[in-house]
Amino acid sequence: MLAKSTSQSRRQEHDFVDVYTSAPLYKLQFNPKDKTPKYKQIVQSVITDIERGVLKNNEQLPSISELSVEYYLARDTVEKAYRELRELGYIISVQGKGYYVQVNVAPKLKILLIFNKLSSYKKIIYYSFLKALGDHATVDLQIHHYSAYHFQEIIEKNLGKYNYYVVMPHFTQDLDKANYMKVLERIPSDELVLLDKDVPELNGSPLSVHQKFDKDICDALENAQDLLSKYNRMVLMLPSDGNYCTETMHGFRSFCVNYDKEFAIKENALNEQLQPGTAYVVVEETDLSELVKKARQSNYELGQEIGIISFNETTLKELLNITVVTTDFEAMGYTAASLLLDHKRIKVKNPFYMIRRGSL
C-alpha cells in the first residue's frame, strides 16, 4: 500500500512539474560593495522581481551552481538564500528539476509615490489614491521637498524596484546640482505617472493627471466676472520662494489685461494697505488671515468694497464664508489610480472650480 502511494505521488509530481518553464539566466540586482549580506541581496532581488512581475509564477530560477559562477558566490550563500525564499513561500524546489517561482497569491503592484511636500491637500490625494487602488497595490511614499538633487537620490536608490513611479514634478531647489528632466527620463515612460503638473517636453508618453495652472485661474476668474465687475483693481498674493507655479501668475495677469483691471502681484499681505474696489487672490493661508484681520479692522465691507478669493478649500474657509478656487484633490488621486490600474497612458486635466461665497 505504501509503495503504491509513493508511485502515485511521483506520477502526480511529474504531471505537476510539466507546467514549469525554463527562462534565460536570471539577472540579480546584486552589488558586491553593498554591506547587506550577499544571501539577503539574493532574497531581496528575487522577491522584488516577483512582486514587479519580472519573475512569473512557475518560472525556473538559475541553479545554485549557475548563480555561484555568475556572481562569484559561495554555494553556501546561494543555498541559504534559496532556503529562506522557500521558507517565505516564494519558491519551491522540485527534485531533479531545480527551483521555481511558486506564489499562491497573485503579487500586488509596487508603487513609489513621490510628493514635493506633505500638506493637508496632498494627504487628500494620497488617501484617495490608496482607496482607488484597494488591494491591488502596495504604496511607499517619499518627499523630495522641491529638491532636484534629493529626487535624483530617491530614483537612484529605487529604480527597478517598483512597477510604477508616481511623481509630482515641482522642482525649485538644487537645480544646479541635478537635472530633474534627465532623472525623469531614466524612468521608463510606461512606469512613470505625473501628478499635479504635466511635463510636455518629456520624451515618451507617460500617464499624467495634472492642472493647467494658468488656464485654470484665468477661466475661474472669467466665470466669476459677474462678481468681479465691481472691483477695478486686483492683487495676487504669491510668495517669491519659488515653490508656486509661475503659470498661476501668468493666468492672473491675462485675466486682468483682458478685462482692463488694474493689477499688482505681491509677495505677502503684511504691508498691504487696503483700498476699496480691490479684489485679492491669496495663495498662502497666512496672507488670508492677514487680509481678513485688516478688513475687519477697517470700515470696508468684505464682499462689496473688498473682495477675497483663496486657493484650496478648508472647513475654516467655509465657516469664514471665503470664496475659494481649488482643484479637485480627491479626483486627482482617484483618477491617477484608476488609469494606472487600467494601464492607460493618457493626459488628463484635473477639474478646477470656484466655490462662491460672501467674500466676493
C-alpha positions in Angstrom: 0.0 0.0 0.0 2.8 2.4 0.9 4.7 1.6 -2.4 1.6 2.3 -4.4 1.1 5.6 -2.7 4.7 6.6 -3.4 4.3 5.7 -7.0 1.1 7.7 -7.4 2.8 10.7 -5.7 5.7 10.6 -8.1 3.4 10.4 -11.1 1.4 13.4 -9.7 4.7 15.3 -9.1 5.8 14.6 -12.7 2.5 15.8 -14.1 2.7 18.9 -11.9 6.3 19.7 -13.0 5.2 19.9 -16.6 3.7 23.3 -16.1 7.0 24.9 -15.3 9.0 26.8 -17.8 12.7 27.4 -18.3 14.0 31.0 -18.6 17.2 32.8 -19.6 19.7 33.2 -16.8 18.1 35.5 -14.2 19.9 38.7 -13.6 20.2 39.6 -9.9 20.0 43.1 -8.5 23.3 42.5 -6.8 26.0 44.8 -5.6 29.2 43.2 -4.2 30.1 46.5 -2.4 26.8 46.6 -0.6 27.1 46.0 3.2 23.9 43.9 3.1 24.8 40.2 3.4 25.0 38.6 0.0 22.4 36.0 0.6 20.0 38.7 1.7 20.6 40.6 -1.5 19.6 37.5 -3.5 16.5 37.1 -1.4 15.5 40.8 -1.8 16.2 40.7 -5.6 14.0 37.6 -6.2 11.2 38.9 -4.0 11.3 42.4 -5.7 11.2 40.9 -9.2 8.4 38.5 -8.3 6.4 41.5 -7.0 7.2 43.5 -10.1 6.2 40.7 -12.4 9.7 40.3 -13.8 9.7 36.7 -12.5 6.4 34.9 -13.3 4.8 32.0 -11.4 6.2 28.6 -12.4 9.3 30.2 -13.9 12.6 28.4 -13.3 15.4 30.2 -11.3 19.1 29.6 -12.0 20.6 26.6 -10.3 22.8 27.1 -7.3 25.9 26.4 -9.4 24.9 28.9 -12.1 24.4 31.8 -9.6 27.6 30.8 -7.8 29.6 31.0 -11.0 27.9 34.1 -12.5 28.3 36.3 -9.3 31.4 34.7 -7.8 29.4 33.5 -4.7 30.0 30.6 -2.4 27.5 27.8 -2.9 26.5 28.0 0.7 25.5 31.7 0.2 23.1 30.8 -2.7 21.8 27.7 -0.8 21.0 29.9 2.2 19.2 32.4 0.1 17.1 29.8 -1.7 16.3 28.1 1.6 15.0 31.4 3.0 12.9 32.1 -0.1 11.4 28.7 0.1 10.6 29.2 3.8 9.0 32.6 3.0 6.8 30.9 0.4 8.2 32.5 -2.8 9.8 29.5 -4.4 9.7 25.7 -4.3 12.4 23.1 -5.2 11.5 20.1 -7.4 13.8 17.1 -7.1 15.8 16.6 -10.3 14.4 19.8 -11.8 15.6 22.8 -9.8 14.0 25.8 -8.2 10.8 27.5 -9.4 8.8 30.6 -8.5 5.6 29.5 -6.8 3.5 32.1 -5.1 -0.1 31.1 -4.1 -1.4 34.7 -4.1 -1.1 37.0 -7.1 1.6 39.6 -6.4 0.5 43.2 -5.8 1.7 46.1 -7.8 4.5 48.0 -6.1 4.2 51.8 -6.4 6.5 54.6 -5.3 4.7 57.9 -4.7 7.0 60.9 -4.7 5.4 64.2 -3.5 7.0 67.6 -3.5 5.7 68.2 0.1 3.2 66.8 2.5 0.3 69.1 3.2 -3.4 68.6 4.1 -4.2 68.8 0.4 -1.6 66.3 -0.6 -3.0 63.9 2.1 -6.4 64.1 0.4 -4.7 63.0 -2.9 -2.7 60.3 -1.0 -5.7 58.7 0.7 -7.9 58.9 -2.4 -5.1 57.2 -4.4 -4.8 54.4 -1.9 -8.6 53.9 -1.7 -8.9 53.6 -5.5 -6.1 51.1 -5.6 -7.7 48.9 -3.0 -5.9 45.6 -2.5 -4.2 45.7 -5.9 -1.1 47.5 -4.8 1.3 48.5 -2.0 2.4 52.1 -2.0 5.5 53.7 -0.5 5.6 57.5 0.0 8.7 59.7 -0.2 9.0 63.5 -0.3 11.6 65.4 -2.4 10.9 68.9 -0.9 11.2 70.6 -4.3 14.8 69.4 -4.5 16.0 68.1 -7.8 19.1 66.5 -6.1 17.0 64.8 -3.5 14.7 63.5 -6.2 17.7 62.1 -8.1 18.8 60.3 -4.9 15.4 58.8 -4.5 15.3 57.5 -8.0 18.8 56.1 -8.0 18.0 54.1 -4.9 14.7 52.8 -6.1 14.8 52.5 -9.9 13.9 49.0 -10.9 12.3 48.1 -7.6 8.7 49.3 -8.4 6.1 48.8 -11.1 5.2 52.5 -11.1 6.7 55.8 -10.1 4.1 58.5 -9.4 5.9 61.8 -9.3 4.8 65.4 -8.5 7.4 67.2 -10.7 7.6 70.5 -8.8 11.3 71.4 -8.5 12.8 74.7 -7.4 15.7 73.7 -5.2 19.2 72.3 -6.1 18.6 72.8 -9.8 22.4 73.5 -10.1 23.2 70.0 -8.6 20.8 67.8 -10.6 18.9 67.8 -13.9 15.5 66.6 -13.0 14.5 66.1 -16.6 17.3 63.6 -17.1 16.2 61.8 -14.0 12.6 61.6 -15.1 13.7 60.3 -18.5 15.6 57.4 -16.7 12.2 56.1 -15.6 10.5 54.0 -18.4 7.6 56.0 -19.7 5.2 53.1 -19.1 6.2 53.1 -15.4 6.0 56.9 -14.9 2.9 58.7 -13.7 3.0 62.5 -13.5 0.7 64.0 -10.8 -0.5 67.6 -10.4 1.8 69.0 -13.1 2.5 67.9 -16.6 5.9 68.0 -18.3 5.1 68.3 -22.0 8.8 68.3 -23.1 9.4 64.9 -21.6 10.2 62.1 -24.0 7.7 59.3 -24.2 4.0 59.4 -23.2 3.6 58.8 -19.5 0.3 58.9 -17.8 -0.4 62.4 -16.5 -3.2 63.8 -14.2 -2.5 67.5 -13.9 -3.6 71.0 -13.5 -3.1 73.8 -16.1 -2.3 76.5 -13.7 -2.5 79.5 -16.0 -5.7 78.4 -17.8 -7.4 77.2 -14.6 -7.1 80.5 -12.7 -7.9 82.6 -15.8 -11.1 80.6 -16.6 -12.2 80.6 -12.9 -11.9 84.4 -12.8 -13.7 84.8 -16.1 -16.6 82.7 -14.9 -16.9 85.0 -11.8 -16.8 88.2 -13.8 -20.4 88.9 -12.7 -19.0 89.2 -9.1 -15.6 90.8 -10.1 -17.1 93.6 -12.2 -17.5 95.8 -9.1 -13.7 95.7 -8.5 -11.4 97.8 -10.7 -8.2 96.6 -9.1 -6.9 93.1 -8.3 -3.9 91.9 -6.3 -2.4 88.4 -6.4 -0.5 87.5 -3.2 2.1 85.0 -4.4 5.3 84.2 -2.3 8.5 84.5 -4.2 10.2 81.4 -2.7 9.8 79.6 -6.0 7.5 76.9 -4.6 4.5 78.0 -6.5 4.0 77.7 -10.2 4.6 80.9 -12.2 1.8 79.8 -14.5 -0.7 81.0 -11.9 0.8 84.5 -12.1 0.5 84.4 -15.9 -3.1 83.3 -15.9 -3.9 86.0 -13.3 -2.2 88.7 -15.4 -4.0 87.5 -18.6 -7.4 87.9 -16.9 -6.6 91.4 -15.6 -5.3 92.6 -19.0 -8.3 91.1 -20.9 -10.8 92.7 -18.6 -9.0 96.0 -18.2 -8.3 95.6 -14.4 -5.5 97.4 -12.7 -3.4 94.7 -11.0 -0.4 94.0 -8.8 1.5 90.9 -7.8 2.8 91.0 -4.2 4.8 88.6 -2.1 2.6 88.9 1.0 -0.1 90.9 2.8 1.9 92.2 5.7 2.4 95.8 4.4 -0.7 95.9 2.3 -2.9 99.0 2.7 -6.5 98.0 1.8 -8.0 100.0 -1.0 -11.8 100.0 -1.8 -12.6 98.4 -5.1 -9.8 95.8 -4.8 -10.2 92.0 -5.0 -7.4 89.9 -3.6 -6.4 86.4 -4.8 -4.5 84.7 -2.0 -2.3 81.5 -2.1 -1.0 81.3 1.5 -3.3 81.0 4.4 -1.2 83.4 6.5 -1.9 86.1 3.9 -5.6 85.2 4.0 -5.7 85.6 7.8 -3.8 89.0 7.5 -6.3 90.3 4.9 -9.4 89.2 6.9 -8.0 90.8 10.0 -7.3 94.1 8.2 -10.7 94.1 6.6 -12.4 93.6 10.0 -10.4 96.5 11.4 -11.3 98.8 8.6 -14.7 100.3 7.6 -14.7 98.4 4.3 -17.3 95.7 3.7 -16.0 92.3 2.7 -17.6 91.2 -0.5 -18.6 94.7 -1.5 -15.7 97.1 -1.2 -13.0 94.5 -0.6 -13.0 91.0 -2.3 -11.1 87.9 -1.3 -10.5 84.7 -3.2 -8.4 82.0 -1.5 -6.8 78.9 -3.1 -7.9 75.5 -1.9 -10.9 74.6 0.3 -10.8 74.1 4.0 -13.5 73.8 6.7 -12.3 77.1 8.2 -12.8 78.9 4.9 -16.3 77.6 4.7 -17.0 78.8 8.2 -15.5 82.3 7.4 -17.6 82.5 4.2 -14.5 82.8 2.0 -14.7 82.3 -1.8 -12.4 79.6 -2.9 -10.7 78.4 -6.2 -9.5 74.8 -6.0 -8.6 71.8 -7.9 -10.4 68.6 -7.0 -7.7 66.8 -5.0 -9.8 63.7 -4.3 -10.5 63.3 -8.0 -6.8 63.7 -8.8 -5.8 60.7 -6.6 -8.8 58.6 -7.8 -8.2 59.3 -11.5 -4.5 58.5 -11.3 -5.0 55.2 -9.6 -7.9 54.1 -11.8 -6.0 54.9 -15.0 -2.9 53.2 -13.7 -4.8 50.0 -12.9 -6.2 50.1 -16.4 -2.7 50.5 -17.9 -3.7 53.8 -19.6 -1.1 56.2 -20.8 -3.0 59.4 -21.4 -3.0 63.0 -20.3 -6.0 64.1 -18.1 -6.6 67.6 -16.9 -7.9 67.6 -13.3 -11.1 69.5 -12.5 -10.7 73.1 -11.2 -13.6 75.3 -10.0 -14.7 78.2 -7.8 -16.8 77.9 -4.7 -18.7 81.2 -4.5 -19.2 82.7 -1.0 -19.7 86.1 0.6 -16.1 87.3 0.5 -16.5 88.1 -3.3 
